[in-house]
Amino acid sequence: MSDPGVPPHSKDAEASVVGQMLADPRAREAVLIASERVVGQLGGALERTLSALEPYLLQLRIEMGAANA
C-alpha cells in the first residue's frame, strides 16, 4: 500500500498509510477482500509452474541420461 505522493522507501510514510487503513473499517475490509482474491488466484501456482516446466525437465533428463550412458 503506497500513497502515490509518498516516496516508496519512506518507512514513516508507509507506517502512516497502514495506520490510516487500520483506523478505517472500510479500508480494512477492502484490503481483506483484495488479499483473499490474490491468494485464491495464486493458489496452485507451484503446481502450474511445474506442469509448464515438465516437458523441458523431461528433455533434460533424457539428454543427461544419454550423456551418462
C-alpha positions in Angstrom: 0.0 0.0 0.0 1.6 3.2 -1.1 0.1 6.6 -1.4 1.2 7.9 -4.9 2.6 11.1 -3.3 4.7 9.2 -0.8 8.3 8.2 -1.6 8.4 4.4 -2.0 11.1 3.8 0.6 9.8 6.1 3.4 9.1 3.9 6.4 7.3 6.7 8.2 5.0 7.3 5.3 4.3 3.6 4.9 3.5 3.3 8.6 1.2 6.3 8.3 -0.7 4.8 5.4 -1.0 1.4 7.3 -2.2 3.3 10.4 -4.9 5.1 8.4 -6.0 1.9 6.9 -6.3 0.2 10.3 -8.4 3.1 11.6 -10.8 2.8 8.7 -13.1 -0.3 8.8 -14.0 0.0 5.1 -10.3 0.2 4.1 -9.6 -2.9 6.2 -12.4 -4.8 4.5 -11.2 -3.7 1.0 -7.7 -4.9 1.8 -9.1 -8.2 3.2 -11.2 -8.8 0.1 -8.3 -8.0 -2.3 -5.9 -10.2 -0.4 -8.3 -13.1 -0.4 -8.7 -12.7 -4.1 -4.9 -12.6 -4.7 -4.4 -15.7 -2.6 -7.1 -17.5 -4.5 -5.6 -16.6 -7.8 -2.1 -17.6 -6.8 -3.2 -20.9 -5.2 -1.7 -23.8 -7.1 1.0 -21.6 -8.7 3.8 -24.1 -7.9 1.9 -27.0 -9.4 1.1 -24.9 -12.6 4.7 -23.9 -12.9 6.0 -27.4 -12.5 3.5 -28.6 -15.1 4.6 -26.0 -17.5 8.3 -26.9 -16.9 7.8 -30.7 -17.1 8.4 -31.1 -20.9 11.7 -29.2 -20.6 12.7 -31.2 -17.5 11.9 -34.4 -19.3 14.1 -33.4 -22.2 16.9 -32.5 -19.8 16.6 -35.9 -18.1 16.7 -37.7 -21.4 19.7 -35.7 -22.6 21.6 -36.3 -19.3 20.7 -40.0 -19.3 22.1 -40.3 -22.9 25.2 -38.4 -21.9 25.8 -40.8 -19.0 25.2 -44.0 -21.0 
